[in-house]
Amino acid sequence: MHEAVLQLMCILASGIETEEASADQLGAIAAKASALGDDLIAKGLAAVARNHRVRALELQSELAAVSMTHGGIFHQHLTED
């Protein structure tokens, strides 16, 4: 059970990193599109970036819920590495 919980928590943490990185990259591209005067593309990319930020927050809440339920398994794993 502990291994499955740890694996889930690692997957959630990885997903958070991926969503945040995607949001950052899309936000930067949106800013460049805006600077070039392509407001339609900039707004579309900004909306997609926002969706990635929201998903990252959702994953953070899921990770927090699992962490609260299963104690310090994930934190112990992080300190072992």
N, CA and C of each residue as an Amber inpcrd file, in Angstrom:
protein
   243
   0.8300000  -1.2070000   0.0000000   0.0000000   0.0000000   0.0000000
   0.8660000   1.2580000   0.0000000   1.8980000   1.2450000   0.8400000
   2.7560000   2.4330000   0.9200000   3.3910000   2.7440000  -0.4310000
   3.8060000   1.7040000  -1.1390000   4.4480000   1.9060000  -2.4450000
   3.4680000   2.5140000  -3.4420000   2.2280000   2.0710000  -3.4390000
   1.2190000   2.6050000  -4.3530000   0.9220000   4.0670000  -4.0400000
   0.8350000   4.3850000  -2.7600000   0.5900000   5.7690000  -2.3440000
   1.7690000   6.6480000  -2.7320000   2.9650000   6.1540000  -2.4920000
   4.1660000   6.9090000  -2.8530000   4.2140000   7.1430000  -4.3640000
   3.8930000   6.1140000  -5.1330000   3.8860000   6.2490000  -6.5910000
   2.8500000   7.2880000  -7.0300000   1.6740000   7.2520000  -6.4470000
   0.6410000   8.2380000  -6.7710000   1.1190000   9.6500000  -6.4540000
   1.7410000   9.8190000  -5.3100000   2.2060000  11.1410000  -4.9000000
   3.3140000  11.6480000  -5.8290000   4.1890000  10.7490000  -6.2500000
   5.2420000  11.1400000  -7.1930000   4.6490000  11.5390000  -8.5440000
   3.6450000  10.8160000  -8.9890000   2.9700000  11.1460000 -10.2450000
   2.2960000  12.5120000 -10.1410000   1.6350000  12.7660000  -9.0180000
   0.9910000  14.0650000  -8.8220000   2.0190000  15.1940000  -8.8130000
   3.1290000  14.9860000  -8.1160000   4.1800000  16.0130000  -8.0570000
   4.7570000  16.2750000  -9.4450000   4.9660000  15.2290000 -10.2020000
   5.4760000  15.3780000 -11.5680000   4.4660000  16.1180000 -12.4420000
   3.2110000  15.7920000 -12.2720000   2.1560000  16.4750000 -13.0280000
   2.1010000  17.9600000 -12.7080000   2.2990000  18.2990000 -11.4530000
   2.3160000  19.7080000 -11.0450000   3.4480000  20.4390000 -11.7470000
   4.6240000  19.8410000 -11.7260000   5.7800000  20.4600000 -12.3990000
   5.5160000  20.6450000 -13.8910000   4.9420000  19.6360000 -14.5300000
   4.6580000  19.6990000 -15.9610000   3.6370000  20.7830000 -16.2760000
   2.5780000  20.8380000 -15.4990000   1.5300000  21.8440000 -15.7340000
   2.0810000  23.2510000 -15.5410000   2.8810000  23.4490000 -14.4890000
   3.4570000  24.7710000 -14.2390000   4.4290000  25.1770000 -15.3420000
   5.2480000  24.2310000 -15.7980000   6.1910000  24.5320000 -16.8770000
   5.4470000  24.8680000 -18.1710000   4.3980000  24.1150000 -18.4580000
   3.5980000  24.3920000 -19.6500000   2.9650000  25.7780000 -19.5660000
   2.4280000  26.1070000 -18.4040000   1.8090000  27.4200000 -18.2170000
   2.8290000  28.5360000 -18.3980000   4.0230000  28.3580000 -17.8430000
   5.0740000  29.3710000 -17.9800000   5.4630000  29.5740000 -19.4410000
   5.6550000  28.4680000 -20.1550000   6.0600000  28.5630000 -21.5590000
   4.9620000  29.1980000 -22.4130000   3.7310000  28.7740000 -22.1970000
   2.6280000  29.3480000 -22.9650000   2.4230000  30.8190000 -22.6330000
   2.6100000  31.1790000 -21.3740000   2.5020000  32.5780000 -20.9780000
   3.5460000  33.4420000 -21.6620000   4.7620000  32.9160000 -21.7580000
   5.8370000  33.6510000 -22.4280000   5.5460000  33.8140000 -23.9210000
   5.0370000  32.7670000 -24.5330000   4.6880000  32.8510000 -25.9570000
   3.5370000  33.8260000 -26.1630000   2.5770000  33.8040000 -25.2500000
   1.4500000  34.7370000 -25.3420000   1.9370000  36.1780000 -25.2350000
   2.8870000  36.4180000 -24.3490000   3.4360000  37.7750000 -24.2000000
   4.1370000  38.2190000 -25.4780000   4.8740000  37.3060000 -26.1000000
   5.5410000  37.6480000 -27.3600000   4.5290000  37.9210000 -28.4600000
   3.4780000  37.1110000 -28.5200000   2.4320000  37.3270000 -29.5220000
   1.7660000  38.6790000 -29.3070000   1.5310000  39.0310000 -28.0660000
   0.9250000  40.3290000 -27.7560000   1.8480000  41.4660000 -28.1730000
   3.1420000  41.3060000 -27.8880000   4.1130000  42.3430000 -28.2580000
   4.1920000  42.5260000 -29.7750000   3.9210000  41.4490000 -30.4950000
   3.9320000  41.5220000 -31.9590000   2.5970000  41.9930000 -32.5270000
   1.6390000  42.2530000 -31.6380000   0.3520000  42.7870000 -32.0640000
  -0.6790000  41.7360000 -32.4370000  -0.4040000  40.4720000 -32.1800000
  -1.3570000  39.4140000 -32.5050000  -2.1830000  39.0910000 -31.2600000
  -3.1390000  39.9710000 -30.9940000  -3.9140000  39.8630000 -29.7560000
  -4.7840000  38.6110000 -29.6930000  -5.3090000  38.1620000 -30.8250000
  -6.1610000  36.9800000 -30.8170000  -5.3670000  35.7460000 -30.3750000
  -4.1940000  35.5750000 -30.9470000  -3.3340000  34.4410000 -30.5490000
  -2.8930000  34.6210000 -29.1000000  -2.5350000  35.8270000 -28.7180000
  -2.0910000  36.0830000 -27.3450000  -3.1890000  35.7230000 -26.3440000
  -4.4100000  36.1230000 -26.6330000  -5.5220000  35.8110000 -25.7150000
  -5.7830000  34.3170000 -25.6500000  -5.6990000  33.6460000 -26.7910000
  -5.9100000  32.1970000 -26.8080000  -4.8480000  31.4600000 -26.0140000
  -3.6020000  31.8390000 -26.2290000  -2.5170000  31.1900000 -25.4980000
  -2.5720000  31.5100000 -24.0110000  -2.9490000  32.7240000 -23.6740000
  -3.0840000  33.0950000 -22.2550000  -4.1780000  32.2590000 -21.5880000
  -5.2530000  32.0060000 -22.3130000  -6.3400000  31.1770000 -21.7700000
  -5.8600000  29.7430000 -21.5450000  -5.0990000  29.2110000 -22.4860000
  -4.5720000  27.8530000 -22.3240000  -3.5780000  27.8140000 -21.1570000
  -2.7530000  28.8420000 -21.0360000  -1.8110000  28.9220000 -19.9200000
  -2.5670000  28.9400000 -18.5870000  -3.6470000  29.7050000 -18.5260000
  -4.4700000  29.7550000 -17.3060000  -5.0230000  28.3720000 -16.9700000
  -5.4710000  27.6510000 -18.0020000  -5.9980000  26.3060000 -17.7670000
  -4.9250000  25.3930000 -17.1540000  -3.7020000  25.5270000 -17.6190000
  -2.6050000  24.7330000 -17.0530000  -2.3290000  25.1400000 -15.6070000
  -2.4270000  26.4290000 -15.3130000  -2.2140000  26.8800000 -13.9260000
  -3.3130000  26.3370000 -13.0000000  -4.5370000  26.3510000 -13.4970000
  -5.6500000  25.8110000 -12.7110000  -5.4500000  24.3190000 -12.4710000
  -5.0340000  23.6050000 -13.5120000  -4.8010000  22.1610000 -13.3570000
  -3.6780000  21.9040000 -12.3540000  -2.6400000  22.7290000 -12.3750000
  -1.5520000  22.5830000 -11.3970000  -2.0900000  22.7680000  -9.9780000
  -2.9610000  23.7370000  -9.7900000  -3.5600000  23.9540000  -8.4670000
  -4.4400000  22.7730000  -8.0540000  -5.1790000  22.2200000  -9.0010000
  -5.9980000  21.0450000  -8.6990000  -5.1160000  19.8680000  -8.2610000
  -4.0260000  19.6690000  -8.9930000  -3.1080000  18.5870000  -8.6330000
  -2.4670000  18.8330000  -7.2730000  -2.1560000  20.0980000  -6.9730000
  -1.5990000  20.4310000  -5.6580000  -2.5840000  20.0770000  -4.5510000
  -3.8540000  20.3480000  -4.7760000  -4.8560000  20.0270000  -3.7520000
  -5.0160000  18.5180000  -3.6110000  -4.9370000  17.7870000  -4.7250000
  -5.0030000  16.3310000  -4.6500000  -3.8000000  15.7650000  -3.8920000
  -2.6210000  16.3070000  -4.1670000  -1.4130000  15.8690000  -3.4730000
  -1.5190000  16.1770000  -1.9790000  -2.0300000  17.3380000  -1.6480000
  -2.1960000  17.7030000  -0.2400000  -3.1810000  16.7620000   0.4570000
  -4.2580000  16.4170000  -0.2280000  -5.2540000  15.5180000   0.3600000
  -4.6570000  14.1390000   0.6110000  -3.9240000  13.6150000  -0.3630000
  -3.2930000  12.3110000  -0.1910000  -2.2500000  12.3860000   0.9270000
  -1.5100000  13.4660000   0.9640000  -0.4840000  13.6410000   1.9810000
  -1.0930000  13.6900000   3.3810000  -2.2050000  14.3850000   3.5130000
  -2.8680000  14.4700000   4.8180000  -3.4070000  13.1050000   5.2420000
  -3.8830000  12.3520000   4.2830000  -4.4680000  11.0490000   4.5810000
  -3.4060000  10.0140000   4.9380000  -2.2750000  10.0860000   4.2750000
  -1.2670000   9.0360000   4.4230000  -0.0020000   9.5040000   5.1270000
  -0.1060000  10.5670000   5.8650000   1.0090000  11.0040000   6.6870000
   2.2160000  11.4640000   5.8990000   3.3960000  11.1580000   6.4020000
   4.6260000  11.6980000   5.8490000   5.3320000  10.7960000   4.8560000
   4.6300000   9.8750000   4.2090000   5.2830000   8.9410000   3.2870000
   6.0660000   9.6830000   2.2140000   5.4240000  10.6460000   1.5800000
   6.0500000  11.3690000   0.4700000   7.2220000  12.2040000   0.9730000
   7.0450000  12.8770000   2.0910000   8.1050000  13.7240000   2.6310000
   9.3120000  12.8900000   3.0700000   9.0580000  11.7040000   3.5870000
  10.1510000  10.8010000   3.9430000  10.9110000  10.3840000   2.6890000
  10.1790000  10.1070000   1.6310000  10.7950000   9.7250000   0.3620000
  11.6750000  10.8440000  -0.1760000  11.2030000  12.0850000  -0.0860000
  11.9800000  13.2120000  -0.5970000  13.2730000  13.3890000   0.1790000
  13.2470000  13.1680000   1.4690000  14.4550000  13.3490000   2.2750000
  15.4300000  12.1980000   2.1050000  14.9640000  11.0550000   1.6210000
  15.8320000   9.9120000   1.3880000  16.6880000  10.0890000   0.1480000
  16.2160000  10.8640000  -0.8220000  16.9470000  11.0260000  -2.1040000
  18.1570000  11.8870000  -1.9970000
